[in-house]
Amino acid sequence: MTQAFHGGRLTEAAREFGLPAKRLIDFSSNINPYAPAISPEQWQSWQEKITRYPEADAADVRQRLAEVYRIENQYVLPTAGGIEALYLAARLFVGKKVGVIEPAFSDYARAFAALGEPPHRVSLTSDLWSAPVASWADRLKPFSVIVLGNPNNPTGSFQSRASLLALWNEPWTRTQSWIIDEAFLEFIPHSDQETLLRDLPDNVIVLRSLTKSWGLPGLRLGFLATSNRRWMEQLRRMQPPWSINAVAQAWAQSFLTSQNHEDLLLGLQKLHQGKLRFQARLSRISGVEIIPSSANFFLIRLEDSLLDSALLHQRLGQRGLVTRLCDSFYDLPKGRFLRVAVKSETDNNLFAEAFVDICADLLRRAA
C-alpha cells in the first residue's frame, strides 16, 4: 500500500494484501470500539432525511453540541469533521508567521500550504515530546500563530490545561494566536477537566472531532470553538451552507445527548484500561519500544536495526492486521515507526500474538 497521509484506507489494503476488506482489522485508524450502540432502526430513520435539504447553518446541531460539551452556543461552529474546522481556521491567518509543532498530523501543514503559505516546522526531538510546553518557549517566540495537536498525533503526548494556561500568562504570548486540536482529548482520563472548551481564551481556536470518540468516521461531524467574536464572524462567512449533511444533522438531533455522552465516557474508561494492558504486553517484545501515549493509539519504535516498519506492516497486513506506517510523518525516521490503534481486547490480543511471532521470525532469519 502506497504511503499516504491518513490511515483507514481499507480498500487499498484489501487489494495489496489480497484479503476481503471484511477480514481486515483496522489498527491504522483510531476509532473508539466502545462507542454507544446504534440500532438499524435508528439508522434507517436518519437515512430517510437524505431526500430533504438539511439546515443550511446547522443551528440545531450547534445547540446540541453546546449542551453536550457545555460551551456557550455562540462559541461553536459545527463542521464536516475536525478536518473542515482545521482548514477553515487556517484561512483566518493568511500572511501570518505560522509554526506547527512536529511531528504532527500531516494536514496541519497541508491546510496552510493550500493557501500558498507553507508553515514553519517546529521540530521536537523525542525527549521533548512529553516535556512541558514551557520548555519549548524559545522555539515558539518567533511565531504569531502556533498549531498544536493535544493529544498529539502520532506521538500521543499531551499538554495539560494548566501548563497551557500558565504559558499564556507570559507577556510574549499575548500577541500570539493558537490553534489547538483536541480531536483525541476525550480519550484521556478526566478529559472534561483538561479541555480548553472551559473558559476559552480569546486568542485560541479549539478543534474537535466526533469521528473518533463516537465511532462515526463516515458521518463527518466535528466543531470549532472560539470566544473571539471577530474570528467567529469570519468563520461563519467562510463556511459554505449545508456543510453538515442531513444524516449527520439527524444523528445529532436524536443521538447526541448528555446521557449518550456519559455512556461514551464510560466506554472510554474501558478502552483506557485495555490500552494499558495492550502496551504492557507489547513492551515485553525484544527490539521494540512502545512510546507512552495519552491517546487511544501509540507509536511502536523499532530499536533493533534488523526490524523494518515497512516489512512489519506488510507481514501484519498479510494476516489481516492493518497498521499505520509512519514514514509520511515529518521528522519521524523512515523505517523505524508504526502507529497502532487500541481496539477491543480480542483484537488487541490477536495483534500482540501476531506481532510477537513476526518480530521473532524476522530476527531469527536475520541472525
Number of C-alpha atoms within 10 A of each C-alpha: 17 7 12 14 13 16 18 17 16 19 14 13 24 20 12 14 20 12 16 13 17 10 11 19 19 25 22 22 24 25 23 23 18 20 21 19 12 10 8 9 9 13 13 11 12 19 15 12 16 13 8 8 10 19 16 13 18 20 15 15 25 22 19 19 24 19 15 15 15 13 19 18 15 16 18 22 25 29 28 20 26 24 23 22 26 25 17 19 22 22 16 14 16 12 10 13 15 27 25 24 23 27 22 23 22 18 15 24 23 16 21 22 13 13 14 11 17 16 21 16 17 18 17 16 10 13 7 13 20 17 14 15 17 16 11 15 14 8 14 21 14 14 19 17 23 22 24 22 28 23 25 27 25 25 26 23 20 23 20 17 15 12 12 14 12 12 17 18 10 11 8 13 18 12 11 17 20 20 22 20 26 22 26 27 25 24 23 19 15 12 15 15 12 16 18 23 25 14 11 17 16 14 18 20 27 27 27 27 28 20 22 22 26 22 18 17 17 9 17 20 28 23 24 28 24 26 21 16 12 10 16 21 11 14 18 14 10 13 16 11 14 15 19 23 21 22 20 22 24 22 19 19 17 11 16 18 16 15 10 16 18 13 15 20 23 14 18 22 16 13 21 18 11 18 24 13 14 19 22 12 16 20 15 12 16 14 16 18 18 20 17 16 22 22 27 27 27 24 23 22 21 20 14 13 10 14 21 19 22 21 14 21 19 19 19 18 22 17 15 22 23 28 26 28 28 25 19 16 20 16 16 19 12 15 18 21 27 23 25 23 22 26 25 17 17 8 14 22 16 13 24 16 12 16 19 15 12 17 20 15 12 16 15 10 9 8 7
